[in-house]
C-alpha cells in the first residue's frame, strides 16, 4: 500500500478473500476485508470503506476475533477523520 500500487493491492486482497472463503479461513477473511476497507478509504471511497468496516466488525464479533473488531473501529475512525468528523472519530477510537 505504501508504494501506491492500490489496484494491485486490491486484486491481491480480493484473491486472498476468495481463497479464505473457499478454505473457511475466518481470520484470513476478516483480515483481507480490513485491508480492503483501508484501501477504499485511501482511495477516497469512504462509503465503501465504512460498509466493509462494519461488515468486518460483524464477522469478527461473530467469530470471536477481537483484534479485527478493533481494526474495524480504527478504519471507521480513520474515515471519520478524513471526512472532518473529529468527534465521531474520537468515539470510534475510544471504542476500538
C-alpha positions in Angstrom: 0.0 0.0 0.0 2.8 2.4 0.8 4.1 2.3 -2.8 0.8 3.5 -4.2 0.0 0.3 -6.1 -3.6 0.3 -5.0 -5.1 -1.7 -7.9 -2.5 -4.5 -7.5 -3.1 -4.5 -3.7 -6.8 -4.7 -4.0 -6.5 -7.6 -6.5 -4.3 -9.5 -4.1 -6.6 -8.9 -1.2 -9.6 -10.0 -3.3 -7.7 -13.2 -4.3 -6.9 -13.8 -0.6 -10.6 -13.2 0.3 -11.7 -15.7 -2.3 -9.2 -18.3 -1.1 -10.1 -17.7 2.6 -13.8 -18.2 1.7 -13.1 -21.5 0.0 -11.0 -22.7 2.8 -13.3 -21.4 5.6 -10.4 -19.4 7.0 -12.3 -16.9 9.2 -9.3 -14.8 10.4 -7.9 -14.6 6.9 -11.2 -13.4 5.5 -11.7 -10.6 8.0 -8.0 -9.6 7.6 -8.3 -9.3 3.9 -11.6 -7.3 4.3 -10.0 -5.0 6.8 -7.2 -4.1 4.3 -9.8 -3.7 1.5 -11.7 -1.2 3.8 -8.4 0.7 4.4 -7.7 0.7 0.7 -11.1 2.1 -0.1 -10.5 4.9 2.5 -7.1 5.8 1.0 -8.7 5.9 -2.5 -11.4 8.3 -1.2 -14.3 5.8 -1.3 -15.4 6.5 2.2 -18.9 4.9 1.9 -17.4 1.6 0.7 -14.8 1.7 3.4 -17.4 2.2 6.1 -19.6 -0.5 4.7 -16.8 -3.0 4.6 -15.5 -1.9 8.1 -19.0 -2.6 9.6 -19.1 -6.0 7.8 -15.7 -6.8 9.3 -16.9 -5.8 12.7 -20.0 -8.1 12.5 -17.9 -11.0 11.2 -15.2 -10.5 13.8 -17.7 -10.3 16.6 -19.5 -13.4 15.3 -16.2 -15.3 15.0 -14.8 -14.0 18.3 -11.8 -12.3 16.8 -11.4 -9.2 18.9 -8.3 -7.9 17.0 -10.4 -7.4 13.9 -13.3 -5.8 15.8 -10.7 -3.2 16.9 -9.4 -3.0 13.3 -12.9 -2.2 12.0 -13.2 0.7 14.6 -9.8 2.0 13.6 -10.9 2.1 9.9 -14.2 3.8 10.8 -12.2 6.4 12.9 -9.8 7.0 10.1 -12.6 7.6 7.6 -14.3 9.9 10.1 -11.1 12.0 10.3 -10.8 12.1 6.5 -14.4 13.5 6.5 -13.5 16.0 9.1 -15.8 14.4 11.7 -13.4 14.6 14.6 -15.9 13.9 17.4 -17.2 10.8 15.5 -13.6 9.7 15.1 -12.9 10.1 18.8 -15.9 7.9 19.5 -14.7 5.1 17.2 -11.2 5.3 18.6 -12.5 5.2 22.2 -14.5 2.1 21.4 -11.7 0.4 19.5 
